[in-house]
Amino acid sequence: MLKRFLTPPIIFLLSLIVALVVTFYLPLYRVNNAIYQKLGWFLVLVGIILDFWAIQEFRKARTPLAENQKPATLVKSGPYAHSRNAIYLGYVLILVGFAAVAQSVTAFIGPIVLFLALNFITIPDEEQILSDEFGAEYLSYKEKVGRWFGTGR
């Protein structure tokens, strides 16, 4: 039941809330540097663009985005040629960007929580579903494209 409620977008929003709360209520260490803010906004923008691009690839392939629906097609184009989890990579980039903009070390708790939840809970379940559904095609794709970025496994 809890896993069905904790969809990736919900995990993203909860991680963002955690980052905001700890930034304002537990600002253990702040960095005051305009370069970090500019880099942060750049990462937020890259994350948003990556998410929109990845979602567009799902739409072009006419396969559902929702993890509770059976995938119609294995999407391997666009950002998925470089990351098996392009939307999740976008989420992480957005939260890392916000942490840099906030200039608070404690704000990085948000993207860390997000990464851990996705990498160790969500993604393994999705990989099993894709493996069951697409078999050798998915295993070949998995060998060529990294879970987060780059090549293989």
N, C-alpha and C positions, 0 to 999 in steps of 0.2 A: 504494500500500500504506500509506504513512504517513498519507495523508489519511483512509483508512478507519479507522485506529486513532485518529486525533485527532478524535474526535467532540466535539461541543460540551460534553457533560458531562465528558469527559476533559480538554479544554482548560480548563474551569472549575476542575477539581481541581488540575491542574498549576499554574494561575495562583495558586490559593490557597496551594499549597505554596511557590511562589516568594515570594509575599508574606510567608509565615510565616518562611521561611529568611532573607530579607534583613532582616526586622524584628529577628530575634534575633541574627543574625551581622553585620549591617551597619547598625546603628541610627545612621545619619549625623546625623539631626536628629530629636529627639523634642519633642513638644508636650505639656505637662502641663495639660490643661484638661478638667474634668468635662463641660462642654457638648459637646465633641467626642465624648466617649464616649457620651453620651446620644443625640446625633444619629446616631452610628454604629449603635447598637443599633436605633434607629428605622429607619434605612435597611436594615439586615439584615432586620428584621421585614417591611418593605414589600416587599423583594425576594422573601422566602419566600412571602408572601401572593400576590404577583403570579405567581410560578411555579406555585403550586397552582391559582390561578384559571385561568391559561392552559392548564395540563394538563387541567383539568376541561372546558374548552371543546373541546379535542381529543377527549376521551372522549365528550362529548355529540354531537359531529359524527361519531363512529365513524370517525375517520381516524387512521392510525398516527402516533406521535410520532417513531419512528426515521427518520433521514434516509436510510437505505438501503432504505426501503419506499416504494412509490408512494402519494402522497396520494390519498385517496378524495374529499375535500371541501376546498374552500378555506375555511378558518376565518376569519370576519370579525367574529365577535361577541365580547362580553366585552372583555377587554383588547386584543384584535386590532382593535377599532374605533378604537384610538388608537395602536397600535404594531404594525407588521408582524412584529416580533421580540420579542414580550412575554416569552417565556421567557429570551431572551438579555439583555433589559433587566433582568429580575429577577436574573440571574447577576451582572451588572455592579453593580447596587445592593448586592447582598450583599457583594461584594468591596470596594467603596468603603466600605461600612459597617464591615467588619472593619478596613480601613486606618485609619478614624477612631477605632475602638475601641482599636486598637494605639497610637494617637497617635504614629505614626512616619511621617515623610514617605516613607521608602524603601518602606513597605508599599504605597504607591500604585503601585508597579511591577506588582503583580499585576493590578489592574483595567485598567491601561493595556495590558498584554500581552494580556489577555482581549479587550478591546475591539478592538484592532488585528487579532488573529487572526480574530475573528468578522466584523468589518466588511470586511476585505479578502480573506479566504480562504473562510470558511464561507458567509456570507450571499450573495455573488455566485453561487456554485454553486447554492444553494437557490433563488435568484430565477430562475435560468435554468430549473431544473426546473419551478418553478411556472408560469412563462411558457409553457413547452412544453406543460404539462399542461392549463392552464386558459385560455390565450390571452387574449382580450379581457377576460374577467372579471377576471383577475389584473392586467392592465395598467390597467384602470379602478380597481381597488382600490389599486394602487401610486400612482396619481395622487392619490387621496384621503387615504391614510394614510402617514405617514412611516416610514422604515426603523426608526428608534428610537422616535420620539415625534412627535406632531403631524401636520401635513398634508404631503402630496405628496412624491414621489421620495425 
